[in-house]
Amino acid sequence: MIPSAVSTWLAEQGYRDVENSRPVGGGCINNGVALQTTSGKSFFLKTNPHAPSEMFEREAEGLTALNQPDAPRIPQVYLVGSDFLLLEDLNPTKPAKDYWASFGQQLARLHLKTHPQFGFDSDNYIGSTPQINFWTEDGYEFFGQHRLLYQAKLAKSNRYFDGKELRKTEAFIKRLPDLVPAQLASLIHGDLWKGNAISDENGQPALIDPATHYGWAEAEMAMTALFGGFPSEFYAAYEDGNPLEPGWRERFPIYNLYHLLNHLNLFGMGYHLQVISILNQYT
């Protein structure tokens, strides 16, 4: 069902009636529908009647921030409400032959946009989990406290963690300065797995469903390898534009602990073994 605010906006903009609505799969949290109007213009509508009241507003802010020159394409935000987000329809199609190399180059350019502190102007969401973006000067403190410890405490509250596992996470956090090189705070998508990297109508790179903030670029790259991984030409092109410290691939599990903890909290004990395996590896 199309929210009344969306129907009103479409009429006010002169797009007339919606002649076709097509469900778009791929999301675990929200519902997606491609809307085709009688005027020929199409839109992408995300809805979730159970979403926190500000979730889509925070997503819209993140999309706007990611819209940078020479970076991956970002869908334009048209209208946002408490339970919906109306976006430009990118009409995804088959990736062009140079898609992955272009994507690596463009993501590297995005990561070159930096900030003196880690965080973002507002808290937002990773999936449906709150993501704390309190501005923090120290990257180790930011990642340790507002990423790992927040998720670990949530896991204990959800009864996926016990006290021993929480203490093990705290010990892991204390080791971060020894495990991870110092890095600038880069503008990152924040939830960059294959499902959030699409190709637009021209087969070129585009990003959707962000958890935008200024964080470690290496953490972003780690997420790309977590669920299936990206092709080698993506990583080669990225390194040409934004070289990372030696050993960056070996550090992926350190960063991906955050996303695995989040999946533990979202989807349950199926992710517990992976989380504990990483904690045991480094503590």
C-alpha positions as CSV (number, residue, x, y, z in Angstrom):
1,M,0.0,0.0,0.0
2,I,1.3,3.4,-1.0
3,P,1.4,5.9,2.0
4,S,-1.1,8.8,1.5
5,A,1.7,11.3,1.8
6,V,3.5,9.7,-1.1
7,S,0.3,9.8,-3.3
8,T,-0.3,13.4,-2.4
9,W,3.3,14.4,-3.2
10,L,3.2,12.6,-6.6
11,A,0.0,14.4,-7.5
12,E,1.4,17.8,-6.4
13,Q,4.5,17.1,-8.6
14,G,2.4,16.3,-11.6
15,Y,3.3,12.7,-11.9
16,R,-0.3,11.6,-12.0
17,D,-1.3,8.1,-11.0
18,V,0.8,5.0,-10.2
19,E,0.0,2.5,-13.0
20,N,2.3,-0.3,-11.7
21,S,4.0,-1.2,-8.5
22,R,6.5,-4.0,-8.4
23,P,7.9,-5.6,-5.2
24,V,11.7,-5.5,-5.1
25,G,13.4,-8.1,-2.9
26,G,16.7,-8.2,-1.2
27,G,16.0,-6.4,2.0
28,C,15.8,-8.1,5.4
29,I,14.4,-5.1,7.3
30,N,12.2,-3.0,5.0
31,N,9.8,-3.6,2.1
32,G,10.8,-2.2,-1.3
33,V,8.5,-1.3,-4.2
34,A,9.3,0.2,-7.6
35,L,6.5,2.6,-8.6
36,Q,5.8,3.4,-12.3
37,T,3.6,6.5,-12.9
38,T,1.4,7.2,-15.9
39,S,3.7,10.1,-16.7
40,G,6.6,7.7,-17.3
41,K,8.6,8.6,-14.2
42,S,9.5,5.8,-11.8
43,F,10.4,5.9,-8.1
44,F,11.7,3.5,-5.5
45,L,9.6,3.3,-2.3
46,K,10.8,1.8,1.0
47,T,8.3,1.2,3.7
48,N,8.3,-0.3,7.2
49,P,5.2,0.3,9.5
50,H,7.2,-0.8,12.5
51,A,10.3,1.3,11.9
52,P,11.6,3.6,14.6
53,S,10.1,7.0,13.9
54,E,13.4,8.6,12.8
55,M,15.0,5.7,11.0
56,F,14.2,6.7,7.4
57,E,15.1,10.3,8.2
58,R,18.5,9.2,9.3
59,E,18.9,7.1,6.2
60,A,18.0,10.1,4.0
61,E,20.7,12.1,5.8
62,G,23.2,9.4,5.2
63,L,22.4,9.1,1.5
64,T,22.7,12.9,1.1
65,A,26.1,12.9,2.8
66,L,27.4,10.1,0.5
67,N,26.5,12.0,-2.6
68,Q,30.0,13.2,-3.4
69,P,31.7,14.0,-6.7
70,D,33.4,11.1,-8.6
71,A,32.1,8.7,-5.9
72,P,29.5,5.9,-6.4
73,R,26.1,7.1,-7.5
74,I,23.6,7.7,-4.7
75,P,19.8,7.7,-5.3
76,Q,18.2,11.1,-4.9
77,V,15.9,11.5,-1.9
78,Y,12.5,12.9,-2.8
79,L,10.3,12.4,0.3
80,V,10.8,10.9,3.8
81,G,8.3,10.0,6.5
82,S,8.2,8.1,9.7
83,D,7.4,4.8,7.9
84,F,8.6,5.4,4.4
85,L,11.4,6.7,2.1
86,L,10.8,7.7,-1.5
87,L,13.9,7.6,-3.7
88,E,15.0,7.9,-7.2
89,D,14.6,4.6,-9.1
90,L,18.0,3.7,-10.4
91,N,16.5,1.0,-12.6
92,P,19.3,-1.5,-11.8
93,T,20.6,-3.5,-14.6
94,K,23.5,-5.9,-15.4
95,P,26.9,-4.4,-14.3
96,A,29.1,-3.0,-17.1
97,K,32.4,-4.8,-17.8
98,D,34.3,-2.1,-15.9
99,Y,31.9,-2.1,-13.0
100,W,34.1,-3.5,-10.3
101,A,37.2,-1.5,-11.3
102,S,35.1,1.7,-11.4
103,F,33.6,0.9,-8.1
104,G,37.0,0.4,-6.5
105,Q,38.2,3.8,-7.9
106,Q,35.0,5.6,-6.8
107,L,34.9,4.2,-3.3
108,A,38.6,5.1,-2.8
109,R,37.7,8.7,-3.8
110,L,34.8,8.7,-1.3
111,H,37.1,7.5,1.5
112,L,39.4,10.4,0.8
113,K,36.8,12.7,2.3
114,T,37.8,12.9,5.9
115,H,36.8,14.6,9.1
116,P,38.8,15.6,12.2
117,Q,36.6,13.3,14.4
118,F,34.9,9.9,14.1
119,G,31.2,9.8,14.1
120,F,28.4,11.6,12.3
121,D,26.0,14.5,13.0
122,S,23.3,12.1,14.3
123,D,22.9,8.6,15.4
124,N,21.5,6.3,12.7
125,Y,20.8,2.6,12.1
126,I,22.6,-0.4,10.8
127,G,19.8,-2.6,9.7
128,S,17.3,-1.9,12.5
129,T,19.9,-1.7,15.2
130,P,20.7,1.8,16.5
131,Q,24.2,3.0,15.6
132,I,25.8,5.4,17.9
133,N,27.7,8.2,16.2
134,F,28.8,10.5,19.0
135,W,31.7,12.6,17.7
136,T,34.9,11.1,19.1
137,E,38.5,12.3,18.5
138,D,40.1,8.8,19.0
139,G,39.3,6.1,16.5
140,Y,40.1,3.3,18.9
141,E,37.7,4.7,21.4
142,F,35.0,5.3,18.8
143,F,35.2,1.8,17.3
144,G,35.7,0.1,20.7
145,Q,33.0,1.9,22.7
146,H,30.4,2.9,20.1
147,R,30.7,-0.1,17.8
148,L,31.9,-3.2,19.7
149,L,31.0,-2.6,23.3
150,Y,27.5,-1.2,22.4
151,Q,26.7,-4.3,20.4
152,A,28.2,-6.7,23.0
153,K,26.1,-5.1,25.8
154,L,23.1,-5.4,23.5
155,A,23.9,-9.1,22.9
156,K,24.0,-9.6,26.7
157,S,20.7,-7.8,27.1
158,N,19.3,-10.1,24.4
159,R,20.7,-13.1,26.2
160,Y,23.0,-14.1,23.3
161,F,26.1,-13.2,25.5
162,D,27.0,-14.0,29.1
163,G,29.2,-12.0,31.5
164,K,32.3,-13.9,30.4
165,E,31.8,-13.1,26.8
166,L,31.2,-9.4,27.5
167,R,34.4,-9.3,29.5
168,K,36.2,-11.0,26.6
169,T,34.9,-8.3,24.3
170,E,36.2,-5.6,26.7
171,A,39.7,-7.3,26.6
172,F,39.5,-7.4,22.8
173,I,38.8,-3.6,22.8
174,K,41.8,-2.9,24.9
175,R,44.0,-4.6,22.3
176,L,42.8,-2.5,19.4
177,P,45.7,0.0,19.4
178,D,48.1,-3.0,19.0
179,L,46.0,-4.7,16.3
180,V,44.9,-1.8,14.1
181,P,47.0,1.0,12.6
182,A,46.1,4.6,13.2
183,Q,43.8,5.9,10.5
184,L,41.9,9.0,9.5
185,A,38.2,9.3,9.9
186,S,36.9,8.7,6.4
187,L,33.4,9.1,5.0
188,I,32.1,5.5,4.7
189,H,28.9,3.8,3.7
190,G,29.0,1.7,6.9
191,D,27.1,-1.4,5.7
192,L,28.9,-2.3,2.4
193,W,28.1,-5.8,1.5
194,K,27.2,-7.0,-2.0
195,G,23.5,-6.5,-1.5
196,N,24.0,-2.8,-1.0
197,A,26.2,-2.3,-4.0
198,I,24.1,-2.2,-7.2
199,S,24.5,-1.1,-10.8
200,D,22.3,1.7,-12.2
201,E,20.6,1.8,-15.5
202,N,24.0,2.3,-17.2
203,G,25.6,-0.6,-15.4
204,Q,27.7,1.7,-13.2
205,P,28.2,1.6,-9.4
206,A,25.6,2.9,-7.0
207,L,25.1,2.5,-3.2
208,I,22.0,2.0,-1.2
209,D,20.9,1.3,2.4
210,P,23.8,3.0,4.2
211,A,24.8,3.3,7.8
212,T,26.8,6.4,7.1
213,H,29.5,7.8,9.3
214,Y,33.1,8.9,9.5
215,G,35.1,5.8,10.4
216,W,38.0,3.6,9.4
217,A,38.3,2.9,5.7
218,E,39.8,-0.5,6.5
219,A,36.6,-1.4,8.3
220,E,34.6,-0.6,5.2
221,M,36.8,-2.8,3.1
222,A,36.5,-5.6,5.6
223,M,32.7,-5.5,5.3
224,T,33.0,-6.0,1.5
225,A,34.6,-9.4,2.1
226,L,32.3,-10.6,4.8
227,F,29.4,-12.1,2.8
228,G,30.8,-13.4,-0.4
229,G,33.4,-10.8,-1.1
230,F,34.0,-8.5,-4.1
231,P,36.2,-9.5,-7.2
232,S,39.9,-8.9,-7.1
233,E,39.7,-6.0,-9.6
234,F,37.7,-4.0,-7.1
235,Y,40.4,-4.2,-4.5
236,A,43.2,-3.5,-7.0
237,A,41.5,-0.4,-8.2
238,Y,40.8,0.8,-4.7
239,E,44.4,0.4,-3.7
240,D,45.5,2.4,-6.7
241,G,43.4,5.3,-5.4
242,N,43.7,4.9,-1.7
243,P,46.6,2.6,-0.6
244,L,46.0,0.9,2.7
245,E,48.6,-0.1,5.3
246,P,50.3,-3.5,4.7
247,G,48.4,-6.4,6.2
248,W,45.0,-4.9,5.7
249,R,43.4,-8.1,4.5
250,E,44.6,-10.0,7.6
251,R,42.8,-7.4,9.8
252,F,39.4,-8.0,8.3
253,P,38.1,-10.2,11.2
254,I,38.9,-7.4,13.7
255,Y,36.6,-5.0,12.0
256,N,34.0,-7.5,11.0
257,L,33.4,-8.4,14.6
258,Y,31.1,-5.4,14.7
259,H,28.9,-6.6,11.8
260,L,28.8,-10.2,13.2
261,L,27.8,-8.9,16.6
262,N,25.1,-6.9,14.8
263,H,23.9,-10.0,13.0
264,L,23.9,-11.9,16.3
265,N,21.6,-9.2,17.7
266,L,19.4,-9.1,14.6
267,F,19.1,-12.7,13.7
268,G,20.1,-14.8,16.7
269,M,22.6,-17.5,17.8
270,G,23.5,-18.6,14.3
271,Y,26.2,-16.0,14.4
272,H,27.5,-16.7,17.9
273,L,30.2,-19.1,16.9
274,Q,31.8,-16.7,14.4
275,V,31.8,-13.9,17.0
276,I,33.4,-16.1,19.7
277,S,35.9,-17.4,17.2
278,I,37.2,-13.9,16.5
279,L,37.3,-13.0,20.2
280,N,39.3,-16.1,21.0
281,Q,41.7,-15.4,18.2
282,Y,42.7,-12.1,19.6
283,T,42.3,-12.5,23.4
